[in-house]
C-alpha cells in the first residue's frame, strides 16, 4: 500500500472524534447569541480554539460554514466590484458580490465566519460595516438563515494588528474566548463538548419580551447617561460600549435568555459583551431588583414579610419600604415599616437595618407613639450610633 494512503488512514482515525453535552458557559453564550441572530466577535489569544469552536458549532447546528479571512481581502470584496452594464447612464453600475456571498444566498442558510478581524486594515473594516449590520454584500442581501460570527486576536498578539474601529466594534456582541483545562484534555482524548441551540419555552415568549423591555427601559430611565457612552481611548472603543444599538442587542439577549431560562453566568457574559462591563453589571443588578417584593405588599402584611437572603437585595427592599412610607406617611404605615425592620433584624444581619431605621425615625409625627417593634431595634441603632461616635473621636 502506498505510504500516503496509509498516512491518510491514520489521519482519518485522528480526526474521528465524538461530542458530549456538558456545561460550558462560553459555548452556551455563543449559541444563544447565534440563535438571537446577533453578530458575535470572539476575542482570544492565538491557538486556543476559536476557529475549531466555530467549525464544531456549524457541524452541530447543521449549517454550512463559510470562512473569510478579512485581512487578505480588499474593501471591494465586501462592498462589491463595479460591473458595467449595457447602459450605465440609465441602469446604473451594479456592484457584483464575491462568489462566497453568492453561495450563501443560494444556500439560504449558513454560518459566515469572519476570521482574523483585528488584522483587517481600517479600509476593510469600513467595508465590513454594511456586511455586519445590514447583511449586504454588493448588490446581495444575506438571507435570514445566515448567521455572522467573527474572531480576533488582541492587538498585542495579532500579526500586524489594528484596533477595531468604534462603528464596527459597536455592531458585535463581544465574548472573551478562553480555554478550560479539562475540556482541552478530554477533547484531545477524543470527546469535545457539543454545541446546541437554547431550548426556548414557547409559552414564555411574550413574558420574556415584556421582562426584557421593562428591565432595559427601567435602567435607562433611571440612568440616562448610560444610553450612549463613547469610550475615551481607542482601545476601549474597539470593545463593547453602550449605545442605542448595543442596548437593543442587550434587550434581545435578555429576552432570549429569559425564554431559555439561561444561567446568570451566561447572561452576564452576553450583556457585558453587548454594552460593556459597567453598564452590563448595572443591568444585571436591576434584573435582580425586578424580582424583589413590592414594598406596598410588605406594608400591607408585615407579619408575613419574606425578605431576600442576599445583603444587597435585602438592603434595597428595606430602603424601598422606608421610601414608600415617606411618599405616603400614615401612622399605620409607619408602624408596619417598623415591624418589617424588626423582622429583618431577626432573620438577617442587623447592621443592614441601621440606615433605614434612622431614616424612618425622622419621619415620625409628634403625636405618633413609639411602636412596640421599636424595642427590638433600640439596641441595634444605639450600638451603631456609639460606633459612629467612637469613629469620629478617633
C-alpha positions in Angstrom: 0.0 0.0 0.0 1.4 3.4 -0.9 2.7 5.4 2.1 0.4 8.4 1.6 -2.7 6.2 1.7 -1.6 4.7 5.0 -1.0 8.2 6.3 -4.5 9.2 5.2 -5.9 6.2 7.2 -4.0 7.4 10.2 -5.2 11.0 9.8 -8.8 9.7 9.4 -8.5 7.9 12.8 -7.1 11.0 14.4 -10.0 13.1 13.1 -12.6 10.6 14.3 -13.8 12.3 17.5 -17.0 12.3 19.4 -19.0 15.1 21.2 -20.9 15.2 24.5 -23.1 17.7 26.2 -21.5 19.4 29.2 -21.9 22.7 31.0 -19.8 25.3 29.1 -20.8 28.9 29.8 -19.0 30.5 26.9 -20.3 27.9 24.4 -23.8 28.5 25.7 -23.4 32.3 25.4 -22.2 31.8 21.8 -25.1 29.6 20.7 -27.7 31.9 22.4 -26.3 35.0 20.6 -26.3 33.0 17.3 -29.9 32.0 18.0 -30.8 35.7 18.6 -29.3 36.5 15.2 -26.7 38.9 16.6 -23.2 39.2 15.2 -20.7 37.8 17.7 -17.0 38.6 18.0 -14.8 36.1 19.8 -11.7 37.6 21.4 -8.8 35.3 22.4 -5.1 34.6 22.1 -3.9 32.6 19.0 -4.3 28.8 19.1 -6.9 28.5 21.9 -9.6 27.0 19.6 -11.7 29.9 18.3 -11.7 28.5 14.8 -12.2 24.9 16.0 -15.2 26.1 18.1 -16.8 27.7 15.0 -16.3 24.5 13.0 -17.9 22.4 15.7 -20.7 24.9 16.1 -21.5 24.8 12.4 -21.5 21.0 12.4 -23.7 20.8 15.5 -26.2 23.3 14.0 -26.0 21.6 10.6 -25.1 24.9 8.9 -22.6 25.2 6.1 -19.5 27.1 7.2 -18.1 29.9 5.1 -14.7 31.2 6.4 -13.5 34.6 5.1 -10.1 35.9 6.3 -10.8 39.6 6.5 -7.2 40.8 6.3 -6.4 39.2 2.9 -9.4 40.9 1.2 -9.8 44.2 -0.4 -12.6 46.6 0.5 -14.3 45.9 -2.8 -14.6 42.2 -1.8 -17.2 43.3 0.7 -18.7 46.4 -0.9 -18.9 44.7 -4.3 -17.0 45.2 -7.6 -18.5 47.6 -10.1 -19.6 45.9 -13.3 -20.6 48.0 -16.3 -23.9 47.0 -18.0 -25.4 47.8 -21.4 -26.4 51.3 -20.5 -24.8 52.6 -17.2 -26.4 56.0 -17.6 -29.8 54.5 -17.4 -29.4 51.3 -15.4 -26.5 52.4 -13.2 -23.5 50.4 -12.3 -24.3 47.2 -10.3 -21.9 46.1 -7.6 -21.0 42.4 -8.1 -20.7 40.4 -4.9 -17.9 37.8 -4.4 -18.5 34.1 -5.0 -18.8 33.1 -1.3 -21.7 35.6 -0.8 -23.5 34.2 -3.9 -23.1 30.6 -2.4 -24.6 31.8 0.9 -27.6 33.4 -0.8 -28.2 30.3 -2.9 -28.0 28.0 0.1 -30.4 30.3 2.1 -28.6 29.4 5.3 -25.1 29.2 6.7 -22.6 30.4 9.2 -20.4 33.3 7.9 -17.1 33.3 9.8 -15.0 36.4 9.6 -11.7 35.4 10.9 -8.7 37.5 11.9 -10.8 40.6 12.1 -8.2 42.6 14.1 -5.7 42.3 11.3 -8.0 43.9 8.8 -6.9 47.5 7.9 -9.3 50.4 8.5 -10.5 50.5 4.9 -11.5 46.8 5.0 -13.2 47.4 8.4 -15.2 50.3 6.9 -16.3 48.0 4.1 -17.5 45.4 6.7 -19.9 47.8 8.3 -22.8 47.0 6.0 -21.9 43.3 6.0 -22.2 43.0 9.7 -25.2 45.4 10.3 -27.2 45.4 7.1 -26.1 42.0 5.9 -25.4 43.5 2.4 -22.5 42.4 0.2 -22.5 44.3 -3.0 -26.0 44.0 -4.5 -26.9 41.0 -2.4 -28.6 40.7 0.9 -27.8 37.7 3.0 -30.9 35.7 3.8 -32.3 35.4 7.4 -30.9 31.9 7.7 -27.3 33.1 7.7 -25.6 33.9 11.0 -22.4 36.0 11.4 -19.6 35.2 13.8 -16.1 36.8 13.8 -12.9 36.1 15.7 -10.0 38.4 16.6 -6.7 38.3 18.5 -5.8 41.2 20.8 -3.7 43.8 19.1 -0.6 42.7 21.2 -0.7 39.2 19.8 -2.2 39.9 16.3 0.0 39.8 13.2 0.2 43.5 12.1 -2.9 44.1 14.3 -5.2 47.1 14.2 -7.6 48.4 16.8 -11.2 47.7 15.8 -13.0 50.9 14.7 -15.7 52.1 17.0 -18.5 51.8 14.5 -17.6 48.2 13.7 -17.0 47.2 17.3 -20.4 48.5 18.3 -22.1 46.1 15.9 -20.9 43.0 17.7 -21.5 41.1 20.9 -18.0 40.7 22.3 -17.2 37.4 24.0 -13.8 36.7 25.6 -12.8 33.2 24.5 -10.6 31.2 26.9 -9.8 27.5 27.2 -10.7 25.2 30.1 -8.0 22.7 31.0 -10.3 19.7 31.4 -12.2 20.5 28.2 -8.9 20.5 26.2 -7.6 17.3 27.8 -10.9 15.5 27.3 -11.1 16.8 23.7 -7.6 15.7 22.8 -8.7 12.3 24.2 -11.4 12.2 21.5 -14.5 13.8 23.2 -15.3 17.6 22.7 -18.2 19.5 24.2 -21.2 19.8 21.8 -23.0 23.0 20.9 -26.7 23.1 20.7 -29.3 25.9 20.3 -31.1 27.0 23.5 -34.5 25.5 24.1 -36.9 28.4 24.1 -40.1 28.0 26.1 -42.9 28.8 23.6 -45.2 29.7 26.5 -42.9 32.4 27.8 -42.1 34.3 24.7 -44.4 37.3 25.4 -43.4 37.3 29.0 -39.7 37.3 28.1 -40.1 40.3 25.7 -42.1 42.3 28.4 -39.5 41.5 31.0 -36.6 42.5 28.8 -38.1 45.8 27.8 -39.1 46.6 31.3 -35.5 45.9 32.5 -33.7 47.9 29.9 -36.1 50.8 29.8 -36.2 50.9 33.6 -32.5 51.1 33.9 -32.0 53.7 31.2 -34.9 55.9 32.6 -33.1 56.0 35.9 -29.6 56.3 34.4 -29.9 58.4 31.2 -26.2 58.8 30.9 -25.8 55.1 30.1 -27.7 55.4 26.9 -24.6 56.4 24.9 -21.1 56.5 26.2 -18.3 56.5 23.6 -15.1 55.5 25.4 -12.3 58.0 25.5 -9.5 55.7 24.4 -9.1 53.9 21.0 -8.5 50.6 22.7 -11.8 50.7 24.6 -13.7 51.9 21.6 -12.7 48.6 19.9 -14.7 46.6 22.5 -18.2 46.6 23.9 -19.7 50.0 24.9 -23.2 51.3 25.4 -25.2 52.9 22.6 -28.8 52.7 21.5 -27.7 50.0 19.0 -25.9 47.9 21.7 -28.8 48.4 24.2 -31.1 47.0 21.6 -28.8 43.9 21.4 -28.8 43.6 25.2 -32.6 43.8 25.2 -32.8 41.0 22.7 -30.3 38.9 24.7 -32.2 39.3 27.9 -35.4 38.2 26.2 -33.8 35.1 24.7 -32.0 34.3 28.0 -35.4 34.6 29.8 -37.2 32.4 27.4 -34.4 29.8 27.6 -34.0 30.0 31.4 -30.3 30.7 30.9 -28.0 30.8 33.8 -26.9 34.1 35.3 -23.2 33.4 34.2 -24.2 33.1 30.6 -26.4 36.2 30.7 -23.6 38.2 32.4 -21.2 37.3 29.5 -23.7 38.4 26.9 -25.0 41.7 28.3 -21.4 42.8 29.3 -20.3 41.7 25.8 -23.0 44.0 24.3 -22.8 47.2 26.4 -19.6 46.8 28.4 -18.8 45.7 31.9 -20.0 48.6 33.9 -23.4 49.1 32.2 -23.8 45.4 31.9 -23.4 44.8 35.6 -25.8 47.6 36.3 -28.4 45.9 34.1 -27.8 42.6 35.9 -28.3 44.3 39.3 -31.6 45.9 38.0 -32.8 42.4 36.9 -32.3 41.2 40.5 -34.3 44.1 41.8 -37.2 43.5 39.4 -37.9 40.2 41.3 -37.9 42.0 44.7 -41.2 42.1 46.7 -43.4 45.1 46.4 -43.0 47.4 49.4 -46.7 48.1 49.4 -47.5 44.4 49.8 -45.0 44.2 52.7 -46.5 47.2 54.4 -50.0 45.6 54.0 -49.0 42.4 55.8 -45.7 42.9 57.6 -46.1 39.7 59.7 -45.8 37.6 56.5 -42.9 39.6 55.0 -40.3 37.4 53.3 -37.0 39.3 52.8 -34.2 38.3 50.4 -31.2 36.5 51.8 -28.6 38.5 49.8 -27.5 41.5 51.7 -27.6 44.0 48.8 -31.1 42.9 47.8 -32.3 43.0 51.4 -30.9 46.5 51.8 -32.8 47.6 48.6 -36.1 46.2 50.0 -35.7 47.9 53.3 -34.9 51.2 51.6 -37.9 50.8 49.3 -40.2 50.2 52.3 -39.0 53.4 54.1 -39.3 55.4 50.8 -42.8 54.1 50.4 -43.7 55.4 53.9 -42.1 58.8 53.1 -44.2 59.2 50.0 -47.4 58.4 51.8 -46.9 58.8 55.6 -49.6 57.5 57.9 -49.4 56.1 61.4 -50.4 52.6 60.3 -47.8 52.5 57.5 -45.1 53.9 59.9 -45.8 51.1 62.4 -45.8 48.5 59.7 -42.4 49.6 58.5 -41.0 49.2 62.0 -42.4 45.7 62.1 -40.6 44.9 58.8 -37.4 46.3 60.2 -37.7 44.2 63.3 -38.3 41.1 61.2 -35.1 42.0 59.2 -33.1 42.1 62.5 -34.5 38.7 63.5 -33.7 37.0 60.1 -30.5 38.6 58.9 -27.6 40.9 59.7 -28.7 43.7 62.0 -26.3 46.3 60.5 -28.5 46.5 57.4 -31.3 48.0 59.4 -29.4 50.9 60.9 -29.7 53.4 58.0 -33.4 52.6 57.2 -34.3 52.8 60.9 -32.6 56.2 61.3 -34.4 57.5 58.2 -37.8 56.0 59.3 -37.4 57.6 62.8 -37.0 61.0 61.2 -40.5 60.6 59.6 -42.3 60.4 62.9 -45.0 63.0 63.6 -45.1 64.4 67.1 -48.4 62.8 68.0 -47.3 59.3 67.0 -46.5 56.9 69.8 -43.5 54.7 69.5 -44.4 51.3 68.2 -43.7 48.1 70.2 -41.4 46.8 67.4 -39.0 49.7 68.1 -37.9 48.0 71.3 -36.4 45.1 69.3 -34.4 47.7 67.3 -33.2 50.0 70.0 -30.1 48.0 70.8 -29.1 47.9 67.1 -29.5 51.6 66.5 -27.8 52.7 69.8 -24.9 50.3 69.1 -24.4 51.8 65.6 -24.5 55.3 66.9 -22.0 54.5 69.6 -19.7 53.0 66.9 -20.1 56.1 64.8 -19.2 58.4 67.8 -16.1 56.3 68.5 -15.0 56.5 64.9 -15.5 60.3 64.9 -13.4 60.6 68.1 -10.6 58.6 66.5 
